[in-house]
């Protein structure tokens, strides 16, 4: 007798024309989208509230930075839980806890008014819960679609990416309007309803607990040690791919998240309206990349991974040239925006190749732990990229920083090609 649900077995054996057109996947995507929308709406409201009350944009940025360390440390625990427990139960519990956390903080704010410490605690707790949910979702997808092959996995990941991008863009568009109209507290109410709705939706997902075999009584630490041994000894090429993805995250975080706003606002001197339009186009390009990836899933084999990284490196070159050579500010803005949009498409396609490759290389009882370790590794690269690029832009010209980024991306290509051949 196994731990997998009868429905999962029936789904795997059904001759459906499109394996993604199943109720459980719809529910998973809906719950994920609603939860992410609620989380980002709350983050926007809190950032505006902190700015209004303190006059310091750095205050909320410091809170988000402080949440990174516990998130990195506790994310692997989410992977252990995802491989030990019914993944539906984990998702429901995490969204319910998120709703309860926001509800408690809303009660505190109602009694005491603005409280920066309470906002900090709330954001740290939510960041940890979100980091624990991510490997759970990433482990649930192979559980649903492993038997259908990597092509279907890529299409499922593309759908998830579309939902992620949409759920990111909508709060950015509506957040300012809602905050100006009703303020922070009603937006917290929207967030509570969002998390609660996501938990209810996820209750109806039919997923069995993952099989654990003979190691069902091992401790959480033993599970993580076994996952580390799996990466370092049994599947080192998977570890190399994880590290390459972290290196890419370092470059993309640094040059796109730090460099792009710095160049548009500070170097070129454009206002918030121009930057907002450019930022919106970059966000839409990520959505476009996910849509293209879903349509071209069969073509996104692992041998295409080096081509996506080469495309990424080529999107940096025009930016380096336009910032180093004499050009008008309008031309520079157009080049930066168009090239960064290209970066988002290339990186989205690279993720659609790399993530399913990692997932499909893991046994069922190892997927959550391996994906959580991959997430933690990438998250470590994010603040390092922000710090390194923040320093680089303060010391060197924008053209020089972009040129160095281009050379680093090109230098990665032989390693990327070598790892891709190992799969």
C-alpha positions in Angstrom: 0.0 0.0 0.0 1.4 3.4 -0.9 1.0 7.0 0.3 0.1 8.4 -3.0 -3.6 9.2 -3.6 -5.8 7.1 -5.8 -6.7 10.2 -7.7 -3.0 10.8 -8.6 -2.8 7.3 -10.0 -5.9 7.7 -12.0 -4.6 11.0 -13.3 -1.4 9.5 -14.5 -3.2 6.7 -16.3 -5.8 8.9 -18.0 -5.5 9.5 -21.7 -6.2 13.3 -21.4 -5.0 15.3 -24.4 -3.6 18.0 -22.1 -2.3 16.7 -18.8 -2.4 20.3 -17.4 -6.2 20.5 -17.8 -6.9 18.8 -14.5 -8.8 20.2 -11.5 -5.9 19.9 -9.0 -3.5 21.9 -11.1 -6.1 24.7 -11.5 -6.6 24.7 -7.7 -2.8 24.8 -7.1 -2.3 27.7 -9.5 -5.3 29.6 -8.2 -4.1 29.2 -4.5 -0.6 30.2 -5.4 -1.7 33.3 -7.4 -4.1 34.5 -4.7 -1.5 34.0 -1.9 1.2 35.8 -3.9 -1.2 38.7 -4.7 -2.0 39.0 -1.0 1.6 39.0 0.0 2.7 41.6 -2.5 -0.3 43.8 -1.9 0.6 43.8 1.8 4.3 44.5 1.1 3.3 47.5 -1.0 0.9 48.9 1.6 3.5 48.5 4.4 6.2 50.2 2.4 4.0 53.2 1.7 2.9 53.3 5.3 6.4 53.2 6.7 7.5 55.9 4.2 4.6 58.1 5.2 5.2 57.7 8.9 9.0 57.8 9.0 9.9 59.7 5.8 12.6 57.1 5.2 12.5 54.6 2.3 15.5 52.9 3.9 13.5 51.8 6.9 11.3 49.4 5.1 14.2 48.2 2.9 16.1 47.4 6.1 13.2 45.3 7.3 13.1 43.3 4.0 16.9 42.8 4.2 16.7 41.6 7.8 14.1 39.0 6.8 16.6 37.4 4.3 18.8 35.6 6.9 16.0 33.7 8.7 14.4 32.9 5.4 17.6 31.4 4.1 18.1 29.4 7.3 14.6 28.1 7.6 13.8 27.4 3.9 15.4 24.0 4.0 13.0 23.1 6.8 10.2 23.7 4.4 11.8 21.2 2.0 12.0 18.6 4.8 8.3 19.2 5.7 7.3 19.0 2.0 8.9 15.6 1.7 7.4 14.2 4.9 3.9 15.6 4.9 0.9 15.9 2.5 1.9 18.9 0.5 -1.6 20.1 0.2 -1.8 20.2 4.0 1.5 22.2 4.2 0.2 24.8 1.7 -3.1 25.2 3.5 -1.3 25.5 6.9 1.2 28.1 5.7 -1.5 30.3 4.1 -3.7 30.0 7.1 -0.7 31.0 9.4 0.0 33.9 7.1 -3.7 35.1 7.4 -3.5 34.7 11.2 -0.2 36.7 11.3 -1.6 39.6 9.4 -4.8 39.5 11.5 -2.9 39.7 14.8 -0.8 42.5 13.5 -3.9 44.4 12.3 -5.3 44.1 15.8 -2.1 45.5 17.2 -2.2 48.4 14.8 -5.8 49.1 15.7 -4.9 49.3 19.3 -1.6 51.1 19.2 -1.5 52.8 15.8 1.7 52.7 13.6 4.3 50.3 15.1 7.5 49.8 13.1 8.6 46.9 15.3 5.3 45.0 14.6 5.7 45.6 10.9 9.2 44.2 11.0 8.1 41.1 12.9 5.2 40.6 10.5 7.3 40.9 7.4 10.0 38.5 8.8 7.3 35.9 9.7 5.6 36.2 6.3 9.0 36.0 4.5 9.8 32.7 6.4 6.4 31.2 5.7 6.7 32.2 2.0 10.1 30.6 1.8 8.8 27.4 3.3 5.8 27.3 0.8 8.0 27.7 -2.3 9.7 24.3 -2.1 6.4 22.8 -1.3 4.8 24.0 -4.5 8.0 23.1 -6.5 7.7 19.5 -5.0 4.0 19.3 -5.7 4.4 19.9 -9.5 6.6 16.8 -10.0 4.3 14.7 -7.9 1.4 15.7 -10.2 3.3 15.5 -13.6 6.4 13.4 -13.2 4.9 10.5 -15.2 4.1 12.8 -18.1 7.8 13.8 -18.7 9.9 16.9 -18.6 8.0 18.6 -21.5 4.8 18.7 -19.4 6.8 19.8 -16.3 8.1 22.8 -18.3 4.6 23.7 -19.4 3.4 23.5 -15.8 6.3 25.7 -14.7 5.5 28.2 -17.5 1.9 28.4 -16.2 3.2 29.0 -12.6 5.6 31.7 -13.9 2.7 33.4 -15.7 0.7 33.4 -12.5 3.7 34.7 -10.5 4.3 37.5 -13.0 0.7 38.5 -13.2 0.3 38.4 -9.4 3.4 40.7 -9.2 2.2 43.2 -11.7 -1.3 43.7 -10.5 -0.4 44.8 -7.0 2.2 47.2 -8.5 -0.6 48.8 -10.6 -3.5 48.7 -8.1 -1.5 49.2 -4.9 -0.9 52.9 -5.2 -4.6 53.5 -6.1 -5.9 51.5 -3.2 -3.5 52.9 -0.7 -4.4 56.5 -1.7 -8.1 55.7 -1.6 -8.4 53.6 1.6 -5.0 53.5 3.4 -3.0 50.7 4.9 -5.5 49.0 7.3 -8.2 48.2 4.7 -5.4 46.8 2.5 -4.4 44.5 5.4 -8.0 43.3 5.4 -7.7 42.5 1.6 -4.5 40.6 2.5 -6.2 38.6 5.2 -9.1 37.7 2.9 -6.6 36.7 0.2 -4.6 34.4 2.4 -7.7 32.9 3.8 -9.2 32.3 0.3 -6.0 30.7 -0.9 -6.1 28.3 2.1 -9.7 27.3 1.4 -9.0 26.8 -2.3 -6.0 24.6 -1.5 -8.1 22.4 0.8 -9.7 20.9 -2.3 -6.4 19.8 -4.0 -6.1 16.0 -4.0 -2.5 15.1 -3.3 -1.3 12.1 -1.3 1.6 12.2 1.1 5.0 11.5 -0.6 6.4 8.1 -0.1 9.4 8.0 2.2 10.5 4.3 1.9 12.7 2.8 4.6 13.9 6.2 6.0 10.5 7.3 7.3 11.8 7.6 10.9 14.9 9.8 10.2 15.3 13.2 11.8 15.0 16.5 9.8 18.8 16.9 10.1 19.3 13.5 8.7 17.0 14.3 5.8 19.1 17.4 5.0 22.4 15.5 5.3 21.0 12.9 2.9 19.9 15.6 0.5 23.5 17.1 0.7 25.0 13.7 0.0 22.6 13.2 -2.9 23.8 16.5 -4.5 27.5 16.1 -3.8 28.0 12.4 -4.4 25.1 10.9 -6.4 24.1 13.8 -8.7 26.9 16.4 -8.6 25.8 17.7 -12.0 22.5 18.8 -10.3 24.6 20.7 -7.7 26.6 22.4 -10.5 23.3 23.5 -12.1 22.1 24.8 -8.8 25.3 26.8 -8.4 25.1 28.2 -11.9 21.5 29.3 -11.3 22.7 31.1 -8.1 25.5 32.8 -10.1 22.9 34.0 -12.6 20.8 35.3 -9.8 23.8 37.2 -8.5 24.2 38.9 -11.9 20.5 39.5 -12.7 19.8 40.8 -9.2 22.8 43.2 -9.3 22.4 44.6 -12.8 18.6 44.6 -13.2 17.3 45.2 -9.6 20.1 47.6 -8.5 21.6 48.9 -11.8 18.5 49.5 -13.8 16.7 51.9 -11.4 20.0 53.6 -10.5 20.8 54.2 -14.2 17.3 55.4 -15.1 16.7 57.6 -12.0 20.2 58.8 -11.0 22.5 58.6 -14.0 20.0 59.6 -16.7 17.9 61.7 -14.3 14.4 60.5 -15.4 11.5 61.0 -13.0 9.2 58.4 -11.4 6.7 58.4 -14.3 9.3 57.4 -16.9 10.8 54.9 -14.5 7.4 53.4 -13.7 6.7 53.0 -17.4 10.0 51.3 -18.0 9.6 49.1 -14.9 6.2 48.1 -16.1 7.5 47.1 -19.5 10.2 45.0 -17.9 7.6 43.2 -15.8 5.4 42.5 -18.8 8.4 41.1 -20.6 8.8 38.5 -17.8 5.1 37.5 -18.4 5.8 37.4 -22.1 8.8 35.1 -21.5 6.6 32.7 -19.5 3.9 32.6 -22.2 6.5 32.0 -24.9 8.1 29.3 -22.8 4.8 27.5 -22.3 4.1 27.5 -26.1 7.7 26.4 -26.9 8.0 23.9 -24.1 8.9 21.0 -26.4 11.8 23.0 -27.8 13.2 23.9 -24.4 15.4 20.9 -23.9 18.4 20.9 -21.7 20.7 21.3 -24.7 19.1 24.8 -25.2 20.2 26.0 -21.8 23.6 27.4 -23.1 21.7 29.3 -25.8 19.5 31.0 -23.3 22.5 32.1 -21.2 24.2 33.3 -24.4 21.1 35.3 -25.2 21.2 36.8 -21.7 24.8 37.9 -22.2 23.9 39.5 -25.5 21.2 41.6 -23.9 23.8 43.2 -21.7 26.2 44.3 -24.5 23.9 47.0 -26.0 23.5 48.5 -22.6 27.2 48.6 -22.0 27.8 50.3 -25.3 25.1 52.9 -25.0 26.2 53.9 -21.5 29.9 54.0 -22.6 29.5 55.9 -25.9 28.0 59.4 -26.5 24.2 59.1 -26.8 21.1 61.0 -25.8 19.3 60.2 -22.6 16.2 59.1 -24.6 18.2 56.7 -26.6 19.9 55.3 -23.5 16.6 54.9 -21.7 15.1 53.1 -24.7 18.1 50.8 -25.0 18.2 50.0 -21.3 14.5 49.2 -21.2 14.5 47.1 -24.4 17.6 45.2 -23.4 16.4 44.6 -19.8 13.1 43.3 -21.3 15.2 40.9 -23.4 17.1 39.9 -20.2 13.8 39.0 -18.5 12.7 36.8 -21.4 16.1 35.0 -21.6 16.2 34.4 -17.9 12.6 33.2 -17.8 13.4 30.6 -20.5 16.5 29.6 -18.7 14.5 29.0 -15.6 12.0 26.9 -17.5 14.8 24.6 -18.5 16.8 24.5 -15.3 14.1 24.1 -12.7 12.3 21.1 -14.2 15.7 19.5 -14.9 16.5 19.7 -11.2 13.1 18.5 -10.2 13.1 15.5 -12.6 16.5 14.5 -11.4 15.3 14.0 -7.8 13.5 11.0 -6.4 10.0 11.7 -5.1 11.1 11.8 -1.5 14.0 14.2 -2.2 12.4 16.9 -4.4 11.3 19.2 -1.6 14.7 19.2 0.2 16.7 19.6 -3.0 14.5 22.5 -4.2 14.7 24.2 -0.8 18.5 24.0 -0.8 18.5 25.4 -4.3 16.2 28.2 -3.2 18.4 29.0 -0.2 21.5 29.1 -2.4 19.9 31.5 -4.9 18.7 33.6 -2.0 22.2 33.9 -0.7 23.3 35.2 -4.1 20.6 37.9 -4.0 21.9 40.2 -1.2 25.5 39.5 -2.4 24.6 40.8 -5.8 22.8 43.8 -4.4 25.9 44.7 -2.2 28.4 44.0 -4.9 26.6 46.0 -7.6 25.8 48.8 -5.2 29.5 49.2 -4.5 30.4 48.8 -8.2 28.1 51.5 -9.3 29.4 53.9 -6.7 33.0 53.3 -7.8 32.9 52.7 -11.5 30.9 54.2 -14.4 27.6 52.5 -15.5 29.2 51.5 -18.8 32.2 49.8 -17.0 29.9 47.9 -14.7 27.8 46.6 -17.6 30.9 45.7 -19.5 32.1 43.6 -16.5 28.7 42.0 -16.3 28.8 41.1 -20.0 32.3 39.5 -19.6 31.2 37.5 -16.5 28.1 36.2 -18.3 30.3 35.2 -21.4 32.8 33.5 -19.1 30.0 31.3 -17.7 29.1 29.9 -21.1 31.7 27.0 -21.1 30.6 25.9 -17.6 27.0 26.1 -18.7 27.6 24.0 -21.8 29.6 21.4 -19.7 26.8 21.1 -17.1 24.1 20.9 -19.8 25.9 17.9 -21.4 25.8 16.0 -18.1 22.0 15.8 -18.1 
